[in-house]
Amino acid sequence: MSPTSSFSPTRRELLAATAAAGAISLIAGVSGARANGEVISPFSVSFPQDQLDDLKRRVAATRWPDKETVAGDGQGVQLSTIQKLANHWATDYDWRKMEARLNTFPQFITEIDGLDIHFIHVRSKHKNALPIIVTHGWPGSIIEQLKIIEPLTDPTAHGGSEEDAFDVVIPSLPGYGFSGKPTGSGSWNPPRIAHAWAALMQRLGYTKFVAQGGDWGNAVTELMAVQQPPGLLGIHTNMAATVPADIAKALAGGGPPPADLSPDERRAWDQLDDFYKNGLGYAIEMNNRPQTLYAIVDSPVGLAAWMLDHDIRSYRMIARVFDGEAEGLTKDDILDNVTLYWLTNTAISSARLYWENAHHPSGGFFDPRGIKIPVAVSAFPDEIYQAPQSWAEKAYPKLIHYNRLEKGGHFAAWEQPAAFTAELRTAFRSLRE
């Protein structure tokens, strides 16, 4: 690690907590910019080589279980898929490429409400760029959004016009990536993160801004909209919370779908019904017993399998990637994200967000929250559910944009960056001055 001239106590704690994972480097000799009396310190990433060597050793030494006893993926991540992933990880994958890419973007650490928050912050060269804060989810990270930074900040080089420009802020959720790890319970749940993100945008000097999110990022972004901090003009979501109360009740009861659903609504019902019956194993464990997941802290292949088994359509896309098919993600894309979790030792600290939300609830994940400011929705077909326009119109009285896309799933910005960028440009055009 590089030393720096001064650390706050919380920053010392962060560095100490992540030293074993290899590390964070606050750039030496830079005092840190100040905004509203708070320090914003430059940040770069450099993990020791022995951490990378240990990772490859552990992957190569994996003890494998027997092959699944059914055809297909009905029992979870298939042995052939995870063995192909492990082979690529141990022999061909190079984390240093991602590390170098991360360090091409301006990164920072600042303390908010007692916790160090890591974020990427790229300002556009264009005047009147619209500031946007983009939030990832689980099992994602800031790596999900890297492909959209340049098209958003430099639209004239990526098929857009100067009027489409954004200043982009991408924070790491508490307990994820390079942000600090909360040490107490009952605190860092989605409402508190939403308050922290508004404080971050204020600290960066933005008096007007928009917000975007999917997965946990959607929960945080929608709660920002509910809280209506000064300057928040509107939000965009790629995993909208629109499920009507009667639909949610019927799904929870395990009964048949209502007879009057439209085709789009019936498709959303079927997707949700399948997810609730077959796709929630990871969430149930993390909601209730996140600390039990020691195995995914000790085994990189165990961590990868846990992360791959998020939702069935994402898993099947990833399986196709390791079968050699061309998809929105590459083998290295997938391993970049898993490797970040491994090197930062955030498997359990990230899982605790589920526990915090379950024990200090901020509303159902897909329940409408009564948002009163403008909302834009991009509905990707392979998301956990593709929100119907009829549900979106009821959930968001100020719906300013809705589009059903033809391709893309849970990791939309990562999988389909061109379509995602186009959606954000269109979604917020009416909110620009």
Secondary structure, DSSP 8 states (H G I E B T S, - for coil): ----S---HHHHHHHHHHGGG--EEE-TT---EEETTEEEEEEEE---HHHHHHHHHHHHT-------SSSTTTTSS-HHHHHHHHHHHHHT--HHHHHHHHTTS-EEEEEETTEEEEEEEE--SSTT-EEEEEE--TT--GGGGHHHHHHHH-GGGTT--GGG-EEEEEE--TTSTTS----SSSSSSHHHHHHHHHHHHHHTT-SSEEEEESTHHHHHHHHHHHH--TTEEEEEESS-----HHHHHHHHHT----TT--HHHHHHHHHHHHHHHHS-HHHHHHHH-GGGTTHHHH-HHHHHHHHH-S-HHHHHHHHHHHTT---SS-HHHHHHHHHHHHHHT-HHHHHHHHHHHHHS--S-TTS-----S-EEEEE-TBSSS---HHHHHHH-TTEEEEEE-SS-BTTHHHH-HHHHHHHHHHHHGGG--
